[in-house]
Amino acid sequence: MGHGGGIIKRNSIIALLCTVVIVSCILQSTEWFNNQNTPQTPSNMVSTGQNSVSHAKTLNTQVNAATYVKYVTYKKIYKKVRYKYKGKYRYKWVVIYKKVYRYKKVVKAATKTVKKTSILAYGVKITSKTVIATAKCSCGALGNYNFHTATFLNYCPICKKSGVMKWNPKSVAEGEWTCSCGADYCAACGKIKIKGNSKHLTKA
């Protein structure tokens, strides 16, 4: 009797496990079916497309406003006019000018904000306190021949005077800062161009 009861118990457990497996398979199948029927178009794709269209329209409006100019011309027209002469009506042709509005495409050249001041330097600006330029190193101290933008105090460490810097009076290809006392400085690193002298312009 005890042995028969164990078999029944094992059969119940097996039946329960089979039921759990069947229910799990049904749930997974339902979830897969719902995912297949759900639209896969992301919402951000729609909004991105709309933003792109509106942005393009804005750009087109700006381009049209910038490149087309409205102007007035006068079109010559011949008109037949009736007039009365000695009790009789007669006709003659007269010339009139009709105002016509037209649009002309104007291509404007790009305005350069940086003025080229030498072969290899640009963006030069001098004030009473500072000097600034974008130039290549003309003394070799930086070890490369790239453009460097540097701002220095308008002060010469040789004569110890302020507001005395001039831009490239000797027409050096890379450009240089020159004091009224004659001292020359590299526009990229600020080093004085005297062999054995280590003085530099002061960076601002």
C-alpha positions as CSV (number, residue, x, y, z in Angstrom):
1,M,0.0,0.0,0.0
2,G,2.8,2.4,0.9
3,H,4.5,1.7,-2.4
4,G,1.4,2.4,-4.5
5,G,0.9,5.7,-2.7
6,G,4.4,6.9,-3.7
7,I,3.7,6.2,-7.4
8,I,0.5,8.2,-7.3
9,K,2.4,11.1,-5.6
10,R,5.1,11.0,-8.3
11,N,2.4,11.0,-11.1
12,S,0.7,14.1,-9.5
13,I,4.0,16.0,-9.5
14,I,4.7,15.1,-13.1
15,A,1.2,16.2,-14.1
16,L,1.7,19.5,-12.3
17,L,5.0,20.2,-14.0
18,C,3.5,19.5,-17.4
19,T,0.7,21.9,-16.7
20,V,3.2,24.6,-15.7
21,V,5.3,24.1,-18.9
22,I,2.1,24.3,-21.1
23,V,0.9,27.5,-19.5
24,S,4.4,29.1,-19.9
25,C,4.5,28.2,-23.6
26,I,1.0,29.7,-24.1
27,L,2.1,33.0,-22.4
28,Q,5.2,33.3,-24.5
29,S,3.3,32.6,-27.7
30,T,0.8,35.3,-26.8
31,E,3.5,37.8,-26.1
32,W,5.3,37.1,-29.4
33,F,2.0,37.5,-31.3
34,N,1.3,40.9,-29.6
35,N,4.8,42.1,-30.5
36,Q,4.4,41.1,-34.1
37,N,1.1,43.1,-34.3
38,T,2.5,46.2,-32.6
39,P,3.7,49.0,-35.1
40,Q,7.5,49.2,-35.0
41,T,7.9,52.8,-36.1
42,P,9.6,54.7,-33.3
43,S,8.0,58.0,-32.3
44,N,11.3,59.9,-32.5
45,M,11.6,59.1,-36.2
46,V,8.4,60.9,-37.0
47,S,9.3,64.0,-34.9
48,T,12.8,64.1,-36.5
49,G,11.4,64.1,-39.9
50,Q,9.0,66.9,-39.1
51,N,11.9,68.9,-37.6
52,S,14.0,68.4,-40.7
53,V,11.3,69.6,-43.0
54,S,10.6,72.7,-41.0
55,H,14.3,73.5,-40.7
56,A,14.7,73.2,-44.5
57,K,11.8,75.6,-45.1
58,T,13.4,78.1,-42.7
59,L,16.7,77.8,-44.5
60,N,15.0,78.3,-47.9
61,T,13.2,81.4,-46.6
62,Q,16.5,82.9,-45.4
63,V,18.3,82.2,-48.7
64,N,15.5,83.7,-50.7
65,A,15.4,86.8,-48.5
66,A,19.2,87.2,-48.8
67,T,19.6,86.6,-52.5
68,Y,16.6,88.3,-54.1
69,V,16.1,92.1,-54.2
70,K,12.8,93.8,-55.2
71,Y,13.1,96.7,-57.7
72,V,10.8,98.8,-59.9
73,T,10.8,99.0,-63.7
74,Y,8.5,100.9,-66.1
75,K,6.9,99.1,-69.0
76,K,6.2,101.1,-72.1
77,I,2.6,100.7,-73.3
78,Y,0.7,102.2,-76.3
79,K,-2.9,103.1,-75.6
80,K,-5.6,104.1,-78.0
81,V,-7.3,107.3,-76.7
82,R,-10.4,108.9,-78.0
83,Y,-10.7,112.6,-78.2
84,K,-13.0,115.2,-79.8
85,Y,-11.9,117.5,-82.5
86,K,-14.3,120.0,-84.3
87,G,-17.3,118.1,-83.0
88,K,-16.1,114.7,-84.1
89,Y,-14.5,112.0,-82.2
90,R,-11.1,110.9,-83.3
91,Y,-8.5,108.4,-82.0
92,K,-4.8,108.6,-81.4
93,W,-2.1,106.5,-79.8
94,V,-0.4,107.7,-76.7
95,V,2.5,106.2,-74.7
96,I,2.1,105.5,-71.1
97,Y,4.4,103.8,-68.6
98,K,3.2,101.2,-66.2
99,K,5.0,100.4,-63.0
100,V,6.2,96.8,-62.8
101,Y,7.8,95.1,-59.8
102,R,10.5,92.6,-60.5
103,Y,12.9,90.5,-58.4
104,K,16.6,90.3,-59.2
105,K,18.9,87.6,-57.8
106,V,21.9,89.1,-56.1
107,V,24.9,87.0,-55.2
108,K,26.8,88.7,-52.4
109,A,30.4,87.9,-51.8
110,A,31.2,86.5,-48.4
111,T,32.5,89.2,-46.0
112,K,35.8,88.3,-44.4
113,T,36.1,89.4,-40.8
114,V,39.8,88.5,-40.6
115,K,42.1,90.7,-42.6
116,K,45.2,89.1,-44.0
117,T,48.2,91.3,-43.1
118,S,51.1,89.2,-44.4
119,I,51.8,86.0,-46.3
120,L,51.5,83.7,-43.3
121,A,49.7,85.8,-40.6
122,Y,46.3,87.3,-40.1
123,G,43.8,88.5,-37.4
124,V,46.2,91.3,-36.3
125,K,44.8,93.7,-33.6
126,I,46.7,96.3,-31.7
127,T,45.5,98.2,-28.7
128,S,47.2,100.4,-26.1
129,K,47.3,97.4,-23.7
130,T,47.6,94.3,-25.8
131,V,48.6,92.9,-29.3
132,I,47.1,89.8,-30.9
133,A,47.8,87.9,-34.1
134,T,47.5,84.4,-35.7
135,A,50.9,83.6,-37.1
136,K,53.5,80.9,-37.6
137,C,56.6,80.7,-35.5
138,S,59.4,82.7,-37.2
139,C,62.1,81.9,-34.6
140,G,61.8,78.1,-34.4
141,A,61.3,78.0,-30.7
142,L,57.9,76.2,-30.9
143,G,59.4,73.4,-33.0
144,N,56.5,73.4,-35.6
145,Y,55.3,75.5,-38.5
146,N,51.6,75.6,-37.5
147,F,49.4,78.6,-36.9
148,H,49.2,79.9,-33.4
149,T,47.0,82.7,-32.0
150,A,48.8,84.6,-29.3
151,T,47.9,87.7,-27.2
152,F,50.7,89.7,-25.5
153,L,50.9,92.8,-23.5
154,N,51.9,95.8,-25.6
155,Y,55.1,96.2,-23.6
156,C,58.7,95.8,-24.6
157,P,60.9,94.1,-22.0
158,I,64.0,95.7,-23.6
159,C,63.2,99.3,-23.4
160,K,60.5,98.7,-20.7
161,K,57.9,100.9,-22.5
162,S,54.2,100.3,-23.1
163,G,52.1,100.9,-26.2
164,V,55.2,100.8,-28.5
165,M,54.6,97.6,-30.5
166,K,54.3,97.8,-34.3
167,W,53.2,95.0,-36.7
168,N,55.7,93.6,-39.1
169,P,57.4,96.8,-40.4
170,K,60.2,94.6,-42.0
171,S,57.7,92.5,-43.9
172,V,58.7,89.1,-42.5
173,A,56.7,86.3,-44.1
174,E,55.4,84.9,-40.8
175,G,54.9,88.4,-39.3
176,E,56.5,89.7,-36.2
177,W,56.1,92.3,-33.4
178,T,58.6,95.1,-33.5
179,C,59.2,97.7,-30.8
180,S,60.0,101.3,-31.5
181,C,63.4,100.7,-30.0
182,G,64.1,98.1,-32.8
183,A,63.6,94.9,-30.9
184,D,61.9,92.1,-32.9
185,Y,59.7,89.4,-31.4
186,C,58.1,86.2,-32.8
187,A,54.4,86.7,-33.2
188,A,53.6,83.1,-32.3
189,C,55.7,82.6,-29.1
190,G,56.8,86.1,-28.3
191,K,60.5,85.3,-28.1
192,I,63.0,88.1,-28.9
193,K,65.0,87.5,-32.1
194,I,68.4,88.0,-30.6
195,K,70.7,85.0,-30.4
196,G,71.5,84.3,-26.8
197,N,68.7,86.5,-25.4
198,S,65.8,84.7,-23.6
199,K,63.5,87.6,-23.2
200,H,59.8,87.1,-24.2
201,L,56.8,89.3,-24.6
202,T,54.4,88.9,-21.7
203,K,51.3,86.8,-22.5
204,A,48.0,88.6,-21.8
